[in-house]
Amino acid sequence: MLSPEELSAIWTLDDFERLAPTKMSLPALEYIGGGAGAGLTAAENRTAFNRIKINQRVMVDVSRIDTKLRLLRREHAFPIMLAPAGYHKLVHPEGELETVRGADLGEATFCAASFSNVTYEEIRHIARQPLWFQLYIQTDRGFTKELVQRILSAGCEAICVSVDVPVNGPRDRELRAGFKLPPGVERANLSTLGSAIAGGAHRPSGRNIYSATHGADITWKDIEWLRSFINVPLFLKGVLNPGDAMAAADLGCDGVIVSNHGGRSLDTVPASIDALPAIAKRVGKRIPLILDGGVRRGIDVFKALALGASAVMIGRPYLYGLAAGGALGVARVIEILRTELEMTMGLAGCTKLSQISPDFLLN
Ligand SMILES: Cc1cc2nc3c(=O)[nH]c(=O)nc-3n(C[C@H](O)[C@H](O)[C@H](O)COP(=O)(O)O)c2cc1C
């Protein structure tokens, strides 16, 4: 683990990524860093941000910059959250407990995954910031309902239901590295489903495209059903199509997460930032949008907000931070991005999130 002094000498999220090969096993590195198929969408998530140019304004008083965000029922200090990701014990022995300590230090909201290695209740017990939950609808709907009720009674503030990986797809880097869940890295939230499923093979090899823990049979009826007993904000995660975003809003979802799963689901779907404008046009006035996929710099957060997102999530960068420095590493990743956002706002000529609009971008 890096010392606090060493962490404070890391200046970008990409530098954390460059350190990752020295901080984790090769299979873990390939699982985390890889994308779907050949990784074209994962790469495009980055390059699409870089193509967008900022339209800078000068002579604006930017001596007070405010990044506060009011999202649904909550105020957030800044519009950057930690996306759900499975299996944090792959990179830190304390797993999600260490991540949430880092999220708390960094004042960020963390969305714990269905495939966490620590139960939601244990994470909730120590969380000081809002703690969301990401749901994969299980083939066993009775179990799914029990799981959601457990999470709600633990005090969950929002649920994100991920709908973009109904079946397993190939991930070349992960497959070549022979990635398997090591012993002790189990799906703690699913433990009552039976050990074969809870701790079982992460991605069945061979020709089995189905997994009981992803729900290949999910449809809009399941969203209606979830809405009938989820009494906290419900987000649909993994939406790239404006029609799907519209259906989510019509069924009472409180928000949509515009995401291609970090390019880990279906290769050659568009970069999330390229999918955002059409979705914002269709539903942006009705429900808040969160964007994830390739956010690595404060300028990326700014561009996402200018194109209609209320907030962004980051995935891989905080896992690299966790691997490099535990909770302090996660907090450092958040601090870098948050500071860069403030710098971008000041340099671009705006002082509040509500002022960030498409006018700050060049077409
Ligand atoms: C190692 C890893 C595991 C992930 N596991 C999940 C998951 O269990 N559920 C989910 O909805 N998204 C999962 N994601 C996707 C993230 O929530 C998020 O959409 C993505 O990481 C954002 O892209 P970025 O990594 O480029 O920031 C995972 C991502 C990574 C990198």
PDBQT file of the ligand as one rigid body, heavy atoms in Angstrom, charges set to zero:
ROOT
HETATM    1  C1  LIG A 401     -14.467  -4.540 -12.240  1.00  0.00    +0.000 C 
HETATM    2  C2  LIG A 401     -15.825  -3.991 -12.542  1.00  0.00    +0.000 A 
HETATM    3  C3  LIG A 401     -16.943  -4.618 -12.047  1.00  0.00    +0.000 A 
HETATM    4  C4  LIG A 401     -18.213  -4.122 -12.308  1.00  0.00    +0.000 A 
HETATM    5  N1  LIG A 401     -19.294  -4.715 -11.753  1.00  0.00    +0.000 NA
HETATM    6  C5  LIG A 401     -20.514  -4.186 -11.955  1.00  0.00    +0.000 A 
HETATM    7  C6  LIG A 401     -21.650  -4.754 -11.325  1.00  0.00    +0.000 A 
HETATM    8  O1  LIG A 401     -21.553  -5.737 -10.587  1.00  0.00    +0.000 OA
HETATM    9  N2  LIG A 401     -22.852  -4.175 -11.562  1.00  0.00    +0.000 N 
HETATM   10  C7  LIG A 401     -22.997  -3.077 -12.372  1.00  0.00    +0.000 A 
HETATM   11  O2  LIG A 401     -24.101  -2.585 -12.572  1.00  0.00    +0.000 OA
HETATM   12  N3  LIG A 401     -21.935  -2.514 -12.974  1.00  0.00    +0.000 NA
HETATM   13  C8  LIG A 401     -20.705  -3.033 -12.782  1.00  0.00    +0.000 A 
HETATM   14  N4  LIG A 401     -19.629  -2.451 -13.374  1.00  0.00    +0.000 N 
HETATM   15  C9  LIG A 401     -19.816  -1.268 -14.224  1.00  0.00    +0.000 C 
HETATM   16  C10 LIG A 401     -19.702   0.034 -13.426  1.00  0.00    +0.000 C 
HETATM   17  O3  LIG A 401     -20.808   0.195 -12.568  1.00  0.00    +0.000 OA
HETATM   18  C11 LIG A 401     -19.655   1.261 -14.339  1.00  0.00    +0.000 C 
HETATM   19  O4  LIG A 401     -20.767   1.231 -15.202  1.00  0.00    +0.000 OA
HETATM   20  C12 LIG A 401     -18.372   1.367 -15.158  1.00  0.00    +0.000 C 
HETATM   21  O5  LIG A 401     -17.261   0.872 -14.451  1.00  0.00    +0.000 OA
HETATM   22  C13 LIG A 401     -18.110   2.820 -15.540  1.00  0.00    +0.000 C 
HETATM   23  O6  LIG A 401     -17.041   2.914 -16.412  1.00  0.00    +0.000 OA
HETATM   24  P1  LIG A 401     -15.543   3.281 -15.978  1.00  0.00    +0.000 P 
HETATM   25  O7  LIG A 401     -14.979   2.063 -15.336  1.00  0.00    +0.000 OA
HETATM   26  O8  LIG A 401     -14.916   3.613 -17.284  1.00  0.00    +0.000 OA
HETATM   27  O9  LIG A 401     -15.608   4.453 -15.030  1.00  0.00    +0.000 OA
HETATM   28  C14 LIG A 401     -18.350  -2.952 -13.108  1.00  0.00    +0.000 A 
HETATM   29  C15 LIG A 401     -17.223  -2.315 -13.599  1.00  0.00    +0.000 A 
HETATM   30  C16 LIG A 401     -15.964  -2.812 -13.319  1.00  0.00    +0.000 A 
HETATM   31  C17 LIG A 401     -14.763  -2.088 -13.852  1.00  0.00    +0.000 C 
ENDROOT
TORSDOF 0
